[in-house]
Amino acid sequence: MAQLRTDVRYIKGIGEQRAKSLRKLGINTLFDLISYFPRAYEDRSVFRSIGSLLPDDTACVRALVVTSPRLSRIRKGLDIVKLRVADESGSMDLTFFNQSYVKDSLKYGSYYVFYGKVGGTLQRPEMTNPVFEPEEKAGSITGRIVPIYRLTASLSQNILSKAVRQGLEQTDSLIPEVLPNKVRERFNLSHADFAYHNIHFPADMEALALARRRLVFEELFVLACALGLLRSRKAEKTGIVPGNADVEELYAALPFSPTGAQRRVIGELMSDLLSGRPMNRLIQGDVGSGKTLCAAAAAWYVYKSGFQTAFMAPTEILAQQHYNTLTELLSPLGVRVGLLTGSLGAKRKREVKVSLALGEIDIIVGTHALLSEGVDFFSLALVITDEQHRFGVNQRSLLTEKGENPHVLVMSATPIPRTLALIIYGDLDISIIDELPPGRRPVETFGVDERMRPRVMKFIRRLVSEGRQVYIVCPMVEENEALNIKAAEKYYEQLKTRVLPDLRLALVHGKMKPADKDAVMGAFVRGETDVLVATTVIEVGVDVPNASLMVIENAERFGLSQLHQLRGRVGRGGHKSYCIMFCEGGSENPRISTMIKTNDGFKISEEDLKLRGPGDFFGSRQHGLPEMKIADLSADMSLLSDAQGAAAELLESDPNLMAPENGPLRKRIEELFEVYADTFN
């Protein structure tokens, strides 16, 4: 008798060779097989008459073969079988390419069910390479809702579908009911057995909807419970407790007054630091909202008790920027700030490492160089990472391993809807800075089409003549003839030689060597370049207060959150700033009109989620959480909210899921921890 963890090669009808192909899809066990959910479905359950077919329809037709199939060999490697079928309403021509077996499979005078895309004309419909089966055997590949799976080269839909069916046949009463009965009944969710069978081979569309709703809820509920347990595990650890310093001392030394939102978030950080547990907190805030001050306050707080802070940034230029800011804010208070990046000379690196190990540096700012061997701390108490989505979970843990359960603070300028943030950053408490510092003016935003290009070029010249700087962002590095969009390299040459030859232009993109990128960005920061032509490599990072215009080419190619990040590169100084987006339809484009209406990153992120789904937020999946097998976070937000609420209630009543009825849920979570050990550390 098979078990859910039985190796897939031992499942009846699969065997060694097919198991190799399945493993390429991540299917190793019987449970993996039945959990490999379809990506789409074809509804072949509705039969149409030939007379009702329209060109481009995809349809199921029951018809009689009225001409004997004719096989023609056109040339080597090309066989064609042709025949005609008919029903009471009309006739249809069928053509099969390189399927010579069809000549003997389809019998003159017999009824079959055909499924395919309709071509030809209204008067003379035709199908090319339809799937078919005899009328009396319909219900296998026609006459029902058929699952469509993601495949690998050596598997067909038919083979994978049969393998899943064979797997389900061997799971009789094996599929565990991981949802507690109270939760399942409260949210009107089907039983697990029904859900797994009907997600693959639904009886009808209603059964499919019930199965999907149950499995989506289960996936989100299990993950929410797993993250809840993870938080409680971390809460059991003992954290470093600094002395109770008076934060008003810091505020009094600042050249400005923090906003209410900054004071609130700093208060949350202080509570975490004094709780006796390691802090695990995310600060989310729009570009320019003042996240760095909050991080600086936490670093100052641990410094007051003789502890050190590591502050990791994704690029050298951003690390340099944070180093400058922290030095300016904290050195008057006696805090010693150091910098460690890959480009430092060997001698300087050695000096910094020695000072750090001896406790002569209080805050070390750096890039991935902080992770390298030989970087040792005297008393590491706080780890800060900027732009968390640029770092993998493992990189964060590598840095924390350099101390004894240090506090962890991560910052992100990518606003994410709170419900989604609870999944992406599920092991972190979340603080949101929802207020911009006074004096920070909104960036005036415009959507324009090609007719405005001459005026925009004049505007660029005017701003440069006033001493300002300009970004021009293109969606691609190199030209692609198939896509009619601006490529940074070609457009840069065009601007430099013909359009703006008298201005100082530079080019930066992701394919350049890091040192070359940093050199170009450094020159722009120092004001040695008037116009920087770039790709989205500048989306996150450098603060250039003198840049007052962002021009975005082919803006329709970017997601809303990306457009918002790009716009946030300007308006960081005292100058009036602008964002001009070129796109088809100008300001009538829905994305562009959203950008024009609001500068609020959280509102924009909600809209982006509706328009594009969560791809932008999950990106390269570097947050490291388990990949969703069935949940679609753009479509299933209400279920996500229900699942998170139900998980929180359950963990409140049974914090370690030790009640007998929660046993299957606990087992599933333990398997999740086992598979994603690197994530749940």
C-alpha positions in Angstrom: 0.0 0.0 0.0 1.4 3.4 -1.1 2.0 6.2 1.5 2.0 9.9 0.8 5.8 10.0 1.0 6.2 6.9 -1.2 8.8 7.6 -4.0 6.9 8.4 -7.2 8.7 5.7 -9.1 6.8 3.0 -7.1 3.4 4.4 -8.1 1.6 2.0 -10.4 2.1 2.9 -14.1 5.0 5.3 -13.5 8.3 3.5 -13.2 11.9 4.6 -13.2 12.1 6.5 -16.6 8.9 8.5 -16.1 9.9 9.3 -12.5 13.1 11.0 -13.8 10.9 13.3 -15.9 8.6 14.0 -13.0 11.5 14.9 -10.7 12.4 17.7 -13.1 9.1 19.2 -12.1 9.9 18.8 -8.4 7.6 15.7 -8.1 9.4 13.2 -5.9 6.7 11.6 -3.8 3.0 10.6 -4.2 2.0 13.7 -2.2 4.1 15.9 -4.6 2.3 14.3 -7.5 -1.3 14.9 -6.3 -0.2 18.4 -5.1 1.1 19.3 -8.6 -1.9 21.4 -9.4 -3.1 22.3 -13.0 -2.1 25.8 -14.2 -5.3 26.1 -16.3 -8.3 24.1 -17.6 -10.0 23.5 -20.9 -13.8 23.1 -20.7 -14.5 20.2 -23.1 -17.7 19.3 -21.3 -20.0 21.3 -23.6 -20.8 19.8 -27.0 -21.5 22.2 -29.9 -23.1 21.5 -33.3 -21.0 22.1 -36.4 -23.5 24.6 -37.7 -23.0 26.8 -34.6 -19.2 27.0 -34.9 -17.4 30.3 -35.6 -13.8 30.8 -36.7 -11.4 31.0 -33.7 -13.9 29.1 -31.4 -12.4 26.2 -29.5 -15.1 23.5 -29.2 -16.1 19.9 -28.6 -18.1 18.4 -31.4 -19.8 15.0 -31.7 -19.7 14.0 -35.4 -19.8 11.1 -37.9 -16.9 10.4 -40.2 -18.4 10.7 -43.7 -15.3 10.3 -45.9 -12.5 7.7 -45.6 -9.3 9.3 -44.2 -6.8 10.0 -47.0 -3.0 9.9 -46.2 -0.7 12.0 -48.4 3.1 12.1 -48.1 4.0 15.7 -49.2 7.7 15.3 -48.7 10.1 13.6 -46.3 9.1 14.5 -42.8 5.6 15.8 -43.7 2.5 13.5 -43.8 -1.1 14.8 -44.0 -4.3 13.0 -43.3 -7.6 14.6 -44.5 -11.2 13.7 -43.9 -14.7 15.1 -43.5 -17.1 14.7 -40.6 -20.7 15.8 -40.2 -23.7 16.1 -37.9 -27.3 17.1 -38.5 -26.3 20.8 -38.7 -23.4 20.7 -41.2 -20.0 19.3 -42.1 -16.4 20.1 -41.2 -13.0 19.3 -42.8 -10.3 17.8 -40.5 -6.5 17.9 -41.2 -3.8 16.0 -39.3 -0.2 16.8 -39.8 2.4 14.1 -39.1 -0.2 11.8 -37.5 -0.4 9.0 -40.1 -1.9 6.7 -37.5 -5.1 8.7 -37.7 -5.8 7.0 -41.1 -6.5 3.7 -39.4 -7.8 5.2 -36.1 -10.8 7.0 -37.6 -13.3 4.6 -39.2 -15.7 5.7 -42.0 -19.3 5.6 -40.7 -18.4 5.8 -37.0 -19.1 8.6 -34.4 -16.3 10.3 -32.6 -15.9 13.3 -30.3 -13.4 16.0 -31.6 -12.0 18.9 -29.7 -9.9 21.7 -31.2 -9.7 25.2 -32.6 -12.0 26.1 -35.4 -10.5 27.5 -38.6 -11.7 28.0 -42.2 -14.8 30.1 -42.9 -18.4 30.3 -41.5 -19.6 28.3 -44.5 -16.8 25.8 -44.4 -15.3 25.2 -40.9 -12.2 23.1 -40.4 -10.1 21.8 -37.5 -6.3 21.1 -37.6 -4.9 18.3 -35.3 -8.0 18.0 -33.0 -7.8 15.5 -30.2 -10.5 12.8 -30.5 -11.9 9.6 -29.0 -14.7 7.2 -30.0 -18.2 8.5 -28.9 -18.7 5.5 -26.6 -15.4 6.2 -24.8 -15.8 10.0 -24.5 -15.0 11.3 -21.0 -11.3 10.7 -21.0 -9.9 13.5 -23.2 -13.2 15.0 -24.4 -16.6 15.6 -22.8 -15.2 16.9 -19.6 -13.1 19.6 -18.0 -9.5 18.8 -18.8 -6.6 20.0 -16.6 -3.6 21.7 -18.2 -0.2 21.3 -16.4 3.2 22.9 -16.7 5.4 20.4 -18.4 9.0 19.5 -19.0 10.3 18.4 -22.4 9.9 14.6 -21.9 6.3 14.8 -20.6 3.0 15.4 -22.4 -0.3 16.6 -20.9 -1.7 13.1 -21.5 1.1 11.3 -19.7 1.1 13.7 -16.7 -2.7 13.6 -16.4 -2.6 9.8 -16.4 0.2 9.8 -13.7 -1.9 12.1 -11.5 -5.0 9.9 -11.9 -3.0 6.9 -11.0 -1.6 8.7 -8.0 -5.1 9.8 -6.8 -6.3 6.2 -7.2 -3.7 5.2 -4.6 -4.6 7.8 -2.0 -7.8 6.3 -0.9 -8.3 7.7 2.7 -4.6 8.8 2.8 -5.1 12.5 2.2 -4.9 14.1 5.7 -7.5 16.6 6.8 -5.1 19.4 8.0 -7.8 22.0 8.5 -9.5 21.7 12.0 -13.2 20.9 11.6 -14.2 24.2 13.2 -12.2 26.2 10.7 -13.5 24.1 7.7 -17.1 24.5 8.8 -16.8 28.2 9.7 -15.6 29.0 6.2 -17.7 26.5 4.3 -14.8 24.6 2.9 -14.9 21.1 1.3 -13.2 18.0 2.6 -9.6 17.5 1.5 -10.4 14.3 -0.5 -13.0 16.0 -2.5 -10.7 19.0 -3.1 -7.7 17.0 -4.4 -9.8 14.9 -6.8 -11.8 17.9 -8.2 -8.8 20.2 -8.6 -7.4 17.7 -11.1 -10.5 16.1 -12.5 -13.5 18.4 -11.7 -17.0 17.0 -12.1 -18.1 20.5 -13.2 -17.1 24.2 -12.8 -18.9 24.4 -9.5 -16.9 21.5 -8.1 -13.7 23.0 -9.4 -14.5 26.4 -7.7 -15.2 24.6 -4.4 -12.0 22.5 -4.7 -9.8 25.5 -5.5 -11.2 27.6 -2.7 -10.5 24.9 -0.2 -6.9 24.3 -1.3 -6.1 28.0 -1.6 -7.4 28.6 2.0 -5.4 25.5 3.2 -2.2 26.7 1.6 -2.5 30.2 3.1 -3.7 28.9 6.5 -0.8 26.4 6.8 1.8 29.1 5.9 0.2 31.6 8.3 0.3 29.0 11.1 4.0 28.1 10.2 5.0 31.7 10.3 3.2 32.1 13.6 5.0 29.2 15.1 8.3 30.6 13.7 7.7 33.9 15.5 7.0 32.1 18.7 10.2 30.1 18.4 12.2 33.3 17.8 10.4 34.9 20.8 11.7 32.0 23.0 15.3 33.1 22.3 17.0 35.5 24.6 18.0 38.8 23.1 20.6 41.3 24.1 19.0 44.0 26.3 20.7 47.4 26.1 20.5 49.9 28.9 17.5 52.2 29.0 18.9 55.3 27.3 16.8 58.5 26.8 16.0 58.9 23.1 15.2 62.6 23.7 19.0 63.1 24.0 19.3 61.9 20.3 16.3 64.1 19.2 17.9 67.2 20.8 21.1 66.7 18.9 19.4 66.3 15.5 19.4 69.3 13.1 15.6 68.7 12.4 12.6 67.4 14.3 11.5 63.8 13.6 7.9 63.3 12.2 5.2 61.8 14.3 5.5 58.6 12.2 9.3 58.4 12.8 8.8 58.9 16.6 6.1 56.1 16.6 8.4 53.7 14.8 11.4 54.5 16.9 9.2 53.8 20.0 8.4 50.4 18.5 12.1 49.7 18.0 13.0 50.7 21.6 10.2 48.4 22.9 11.7 45.5 20.8 15.2 46.2 22.1 14.1 46.2 25.7 11.8 43.1 25.4 14.5 40.5 26.2 13.8 38.8 22.8 15.7 39.3 19.6 14.0 42.0 17.5 12.8 40.9 14.0 11.2 44.0 12.5 10.6 45.4 9.0 10.3 49.2 8.5 8.3 49.9 5.4 8.2 53.5 4.2 8.0 55.4 1.0 11.1 56.8 -0.7 12.3 59.8 1.4 10.0 59.0 4.4 13.0 58.9 6.8 13.7 55.2 7.4 17.4 55.8 7.9 16.8 58.0 10.9 14.8 55.2 12.6 17.7 52.8 11.9 20.2 55.4 13.2 18.1 55.7 16.4 18.2 51.9 17.0 22.0 51.9 16.3 22.5 54.8 18.7 20.4 53.1 21.4 22.6 49.9 21.3 25.8 52.1 21.1 24.8 53.7 24.4 25.3 50.3 26.1 28.6 49.6 24.3 27.3 47.3 21.6 27.9 47.4 17.8 25.7 47.6 14.7 26.2 46.1 11.2 24.4 48.0 8.5 24.3 46.2 5.1 23.3 47.9 1.8 22.9 46.2 -1.6 25.4 48.5 -3.5 28.6 50.3 -2.7 27.2 53.7 -3.6 24.2 53.2 -1.3 26.6 52.0 1.4 28.6 55.1 1.0 25.4 57.2 1.2 24.3 55.5 4.4 27.8 55.9 5.8 27.7 59.7 5.1 24.2 60.1 6.6 25.0 58.1 9.8 28.3 59.9 10.3 26.5 63.3 9.9 23.7 62.3 12.3 25.7 60.3 15.0 29.3 61.3 15.0 28.5 64.6 17.0 27.2 62.2 19.7 30.5 60.3 19.8 29.4 57.3 17.6 32.3 55.9 15.5 31.0 54.9 12.0 33.1 52.7 9.7 32.8 51.7 6.0 33.6 48.3 4.5 33.1 47.6 0.8 34.7 45.5 -1.9 36.5 48.4 -3.5 38.5 49.5 -0.5 42.2 48.8 -0.8 43.6 45.7 1.0 45.4 47.8 3.6 42.3 49.9 4.5 40.2 46.7 4.7 42.6 45.2 7.2 42.6 48.3 9.3 38.7 48.4 9.4 38.5 44.7 10.3 41.0 45.1 13.1 39.2 48.2 14.5 35.8 46.3 14.2 37.1 43.3 16.1 38.6 45.5 18.8 35.4 47.4 19.3 36.8 50.7 18.0 34.0 51.0 15.4 30.4 51.3 16.7 28.5 51.1 13.4 30.0 49.3 10.4 28.3 50.1 7.1 29.0 47.9 4.1 27.9 45.7 1.3 28.1 41.9 1.0 31.8 42.4 2.1 30.4 42.3 5.7 29.5 38.6 5.2 33.0 37.6 4.3 35.3 35.5 6.6 37.6 37.5 8.8 34.9 40.2 9.5 34.6 39.7 13.3 32.7 41.8 15.8 33.6 42.8 19.3 29.9 42.9 20.5 27.4 42.7 17.6 23.9 43.5 19.0 22.0 44.9 15.9 21.9 43.9 12.2 20.3 46.3 9.8 19.7 45.5 6.1 18.5 48.1 3.6 16.2 47.1 0.7 15.6 43.7 2.2 14.2 42.3 -1.1 17.7 42.6 -2.6 19.1 40.1 -0.1 18.3 36.4 0.2 17.1 35.2 3.6 20.4 33.2 3.9 22.5 36.3 3.6 20.6 38.0 6.4 21.2 34.9 8.6 24.9 34.8 7.7 25.3 38.3 9.1 23.3 37.5 12.3 25.5 34.4 12.9 28.4 36.9 13.6 26.7 37.8 16.9 24.8 36.1 19.8 21.1 36.3 18.7 21.5 40.0 17.6 18.5 42.1 17.0 17.4 42.3 13.3 16.0 45.4 11.5 15.2 45.4 7.8 14.1 48.3 5.7 12.3 48.5 2.4 11.2 51.5 0.3 9.0 49.2 -1.8 5.5 49.8 -0.3 3.6 46.5 -0.1 -0.1 46.0 0.9 0.0 44.9 4.6 -1.8 41.6 4.0 0.8 40.7 1.4 3.7 41.9 3.5 2.6 39.5 6.3 3.3 36.7 3.9 6.4 38.0 2.2 8.0 39.1 5.5 6.0 36.6 7.6 8.7 36.2 10.3 9.0 39.9 10.9 7.0 42.4 12.8 6.0 45.4 10.6 6.4 49.1 11.2 5.1 51.5 8.6 6.2 55.1 8.2 3.2 56.7 6.6 4.2 60.4 6.8 6.7 62.3 4.7 9.0 64.9 6.4 7.8 68.5 6.2 9.0 70.4 3.2 9.2 67.3 1.0 7.1 68.4 -2.0 5.2 65.9 -4.1 6.7 65.3 -7.6 4.6 66.8 -10.3 3.7 64.0 -12.7 2.7 64.0 -16.3 1.8 61.4 -18.9 2.6 62.4 -22.5 2.9 60.9 -26.0 5.4 61.3 -28.8 4.0 64.7 -29.8 5.4 66.2 -26.7 9.0 65.0 -27.2 10.4 68.3 -28.6 8.9 70.3 -25.7 10.3 67.7 -23.2 13.8 68.1 -24.7 13.5 71.9 -24.4 12.4 71.5 -20.7 15.5 69.3 -20.1 17.8 72.1 -21.5 16.0 74.7 -19.3 16.5 72.7 -16.1 20.1 71.9 -16.8 20.7 75.6 -17.5 19.3 76.3 -14.0 21.9 73.9 -12.6 19.6 70.9 -12.2 20.2 67.2 -13.2 18.0 64.8 -15.1 17.4 61.0 -15.3 16.1 59.4 -18.5 15.1 55.7 -17.9 14.6 53.2 -20.7 13.1 49.7 -20.2 15.8 47.8 -22.1 19.6 47.9 -22.4 19.9 46.8 -26.0 17.7 47.3 -29.0 15.2 44.6 -29.9 13.7 45.0 -33.3 10.6 42.9 -32.5 9.7 45.4 -29.7 9.2 49.1 -30.6 10.7 50.4 -27.3 13.6 52.6 -26.3 16.9 50.9 -25.6 19.3 52.7 -23.3 22.5 52.1 -25.3 21.1 53.3 -28.7 19.0 56.2 -27.2 22.1 57.4 -25.3 24.1 57.6 -28.5 21.3 59.4 -30.3 20.9 62.0 -27.4 24.6 62.5 -27.1 25.3 63.0 -30.8 22.2 64.6 -32.2 19.6 65.8 -29.6 21.6 67.1 -26.6 25.2 67.2 -27.8 26.1 70.2 -25.7 25.1 68.6 -22.4 27.2 66.2 -20.3 25.5 62.8 -20.7 26.3 59.4 -19.2 25.0 55.9 -19.5 24.4 53.3 -16.7 22.8 49.8 -16.9 22.7 46.4 -15.2 25.1 44.7 -17.7 28.0 47.0 -16.7 30.6 45.9 -14.2 29.8 47.0 -10.7 32.9 49.2 -10.5 31.9 50.9 -13.8 28.3 51.4 -12.6 29.6 52.9 -9.3 31.9 55.3 -11.2 29.1 56.6 -13.4 26.7 57.0 -10.5 29.5 58.6 -8.4 30.0 61.2 -11.1 26.3 61.9 -11.3 26.1 62.3 -7.5 29.0 64.8 -7.6 27.2 66.9 -10.3 29.7 66.0 -13.1 26.9 64.7 -15.3 23.8 66.7 -16.5 21.7 63.8 -17.9 21.9 60.2 -16.8 20.5 57.7 -19.3 19.7 54.5 -17.4 17.7 51.3 -17.0 15.9 50.4 -13.8 19.3 49.8 -12.2 18.7 53.3 -10.5 15.3 52.3 -9.2 16.6 51.7 -5.7 19.3 53.7 -4.1 21.2 56.8 -4.6 20.1 60.1 -3.2 20.9 63.0 -5.6 19.2 66.1 -4.2 20.1 68.1 -7.3 18.2 65.8 -9.7 14.8 67.4 -10.4 13.4 65.6 -13.5 12.7 61.9 -14.1 11.8 61.0 -17.7 10.5 57.5 -18.2 10.4 56.0 -21.7 7.8 53.4 -22.6 6.2 53.8 -19.2 3.5 51.2 -20.1 6.3 48.6 -19.9 6.7 49.1 -16.1 4.6 48.1 -13.1 3.1 50.8 -11.0 5.4 50.1 -8.0 8.4 50.4 -10.3 7.2 53.7 -11.7 6.7 54.9 -8.2 10.2 53.8 -7.2 11.7 55.6 -10.2 9.7 58.8 -9.5 11.1 58.7 -6.0 14.7 59.3 -7.3 13.8 63.0 -7.8 12.3 65.5 -5.4 14.9 64.8 -2.7 16.3 68.3 -2.5 14.7 71.7 -2.1 13.9 72.1 -5.9 10.5 71.7 -7.5 10.7 68.3 -9.2 8.9 66.6 -12.1 8.3 63.1 -13.5 7.4 62.8 -17.2 6.2 59.4 -18.5 6.2 58.7 -22.3 3.6 56.1 -23.2 0.9 55.3 -25.7 -2.3 57.1 -24.7 -0.4 59.6 -22.5 -2.3 60.4 -19.3 -5.3 58.3 -20.4 -3.3 55.1 -19.7 -4.8 53.6 -16.5 -1.4 53.1 -14.8 -0.2 56.6 -15.7 -3.5 58.2 -14.5 -3.0 56.4 -11.1 0.5 57.9 -10.9 -0.8 61.4 -11.7 -3.5 61.1 -9.0 -1.3 60.1 -6.1 2.2 60.1 -4.6 1.2 57.7 -1.9 3.2 54.5 -2.4 0.8 52.3 -0.4 -2.2 53.4 -2.5 -0.1 52.7 -5.6 0.9 49.3 -4.4 -2.7 48.3 -3.8 -3.5 49.4 -7.4 -0.5 47.5 -8.7 -1.6 44.4 -7.0 -5.0 44.7 -8.7 -3.5 45.4 -12.1 -0.6 43.0 -12.2 -0.9 40.5 -9.4 1.9 39.9 -6.9 4.7 39.2 -9.3 6.4 42.6 -8.7 6.4 42.0 -5.0 7.6 38.4 -5.1 10.1 39.1 -7.9 13.0 36.8 -7.7 11.5 35.2 -4.6 14.5 36.2 -2.6 12.4 36.5 0.5 12.8 32.7 0.5 9.3 31.7 1.6 7.7 28.6 0.1 6.4 29.1 -3.4 2.6 29.2 -3.7 1.3 26.1 -5.4 -2.2 27.3 -6.0 -2.9 30.6 -4.2 -2.9 33.7 -6.4 -2.3 36.6 -4.0 -3.8 39.1 -6.4 -7.1 37.2 -6.7 -7.2 35.6 -3.3 -6.7 38.6 -1.0 -10.0 38.1 0.9 -9.1 34.4 1.5 -5.6 35.4 2.6 -7.2 37.7 5.2 -9.6 35.0 6.4 -6.7 32.4 6.6 -4.4 34.7 8.6 -7.2 35.6 11.0 -8.2 31.9 11.5 -4.5 31.0 12.0 -4.0 33.7 14.6 -7.1 32.6 16.5 -6.0 28.9 16.5 -2.5 29.7 17.7 -3.9 31.8 20.5 -5.9 28.9 21.8 -3.3 26.2 21.0 0.1 28.0 20.7 2.1 24.8 19.9 -0.7 22.9 18.1 -0.5 20.1 20.6 -4.3 19.4 20.7 -5.0 16.0 19.0 -7.3 17.5 16.4 -4.4 19.8 15.3 -2.0 16.9 14.8 -2.3 16.7 11.0 -1.8 20.5 10.7 1.3 20.3 13.0 2.7 17.4 10.9 2.2 19.4 7.6 4.0 22.4 9.1 6.9 20.2 10.3 7.2 18.9 6.7 7.3 22.5 5.5 10.0 23.4 8.0 11.9 20.4 6.9 11.7 21.2 3.1 12.4 24.9 3.6 15.0 24.6 6.4 17.1 27.4 4.9 14.1 29.8 5.1 12.7 28.9 8.5 16.0 29.4 10.4 
